[in-house]
Amino acid sequence: MKKVSLIVTILNEEKTISSLLDSVLTQKTIPDELIIVDGGSDDASVHLIKKFIKTLVAKKSKLSVKIFIKKGNRSAGRNFAISKASFPWIAVTDAGCTLDSEWLQELLKTQKRQGTEVVAGYYSAKPKTAFEEAVVPYVLVMSDRVDEKNFLPATRSVIFSKDIWKKIGGFNEALSDNEDYDFARRLKLAGIKIGFSMKAIVFWQPCSNLKSFYKMIFRFARGDIYAGIIRPKVFLIFLRYLIGISVLIWGSVELKSTGSLWIMFGIIPLILMLYILWSIYKNYRYVPRGWHLLPLLQITSDLAVMIGSISGLINRL
């Protein structure tokens, strides 16, 4: 059996860290060590981790847990954690997640079967409210949309060799957001074969309010542009709103020059209604409770993507 170091970076995770730590202990294949890097939490996160370590010592657990304090972004924290890892295989997950009991076992089984130096695991969600349920399809890859041959690993759920991490230069410490997508993209550009396990599941807790949802999408969009990543859907979002604004201006001009109301009060409301119906239709099957929230989240997501992209572009200049 391969020796594995599990790494996690945290910052103010007192509400979620205990569930993550407990899920590590329930693994059918326990990692050989757990390395946690705290980016400078000012809540009870570190206290809870140290309490967890004392419990392990009292129980004479074989799991070795090390905690380091290192201020910086997640990329710097992950690179530091990996540099401290004692073993040649690195499993990674994020704070705010919990691990399925077969998570690490499935990653290792897939690695052995496929012979790859990287295996991406899947990630799902455990929404507690209708709002959280509606957030999920905007953030995660839904199971029926997974393309196993092209699925890129995220740091919620992945294992790779330390040699591969060194080969591609680790995580880009200039990036505070979307650093895992940049890491995965460089793996692919280097021609490194990436395995995938649908059974290696990590559960993520979705955003619970509109403000945190907006901030998350904004960070993703800004991080993409800052990292030089241009996703086709971003162009489509800008195009949709450019067309919408053009129609609105056209309608205003027609209204002033001819007094015609058919554009302002006919075409524009129709376009808006079709957009609302489309936002519900595309994700309705995933959101049985919170489907009515989908139009609000769609428009919020659109705005966050556009503003975040512009912010990322300004930061690059």
Secondary structure, 3 states (H helix, E strand, C coil): CCCEEEEEEECCCCCCHHHHHHHHHCCCCCCCEEEEEECCCCCCHHHHHHHHHHHHHHCCCCCEEEEEECCCCHHHHHHHHHHHCCCCEEEECCCCEEECCCHHHHHHHHHHHHCCCEEEEEEEECCCCHHHHHHHHHHCCCHHHCCCCCCCCCCCCEEEEHHHHHHCCCCCCCCCCCHHHHHHHHHHHCCCCEEEEEEEEEEECCCCCHHHHHHHHHHHHHHHHHCCCCCHHHHHHHHHHHHHHHHHHHHHHHHHHHCCCCHHHHHHHHHHHHHHHHHHHCCHHHCCCCHHHHHHHHHHHHHHHHHHHHHHHHHHC
